[in-house]
Amino acid sequence: MNRLKKLLGIIWIALGPLAMAFLFLQAIDKVGLAHSDIERMNTILQWGIILFIFFPISLGLVVFGFYAWKGEYDQLENPD
């Protein structure tokens, strides 16, 4: 089980930056599709909020994955 935790830790470390890169590329794509200036500003505002909210979440994934990879969760008690 500890090997699985370490493997998932590496996956979570990679998932955080990949998710942010995907969201950033989507934001660029959606802002580029806006036609008028007002529509472009609304789209920029919406994606700015989305990126602002999901940045700490992706950072948390990286930190959680780092601790899992280092073995900080190896000694958890069973809830029996």
Secondary structure by P-SEA (a helix, b strand, c coil): caaaaaaaaaaaaaaaaaaaaaaaaaaaaaaaacccaaaaaaaaaaaaaaaaaaaaaaaaaaaaaaaaaacccccccccc
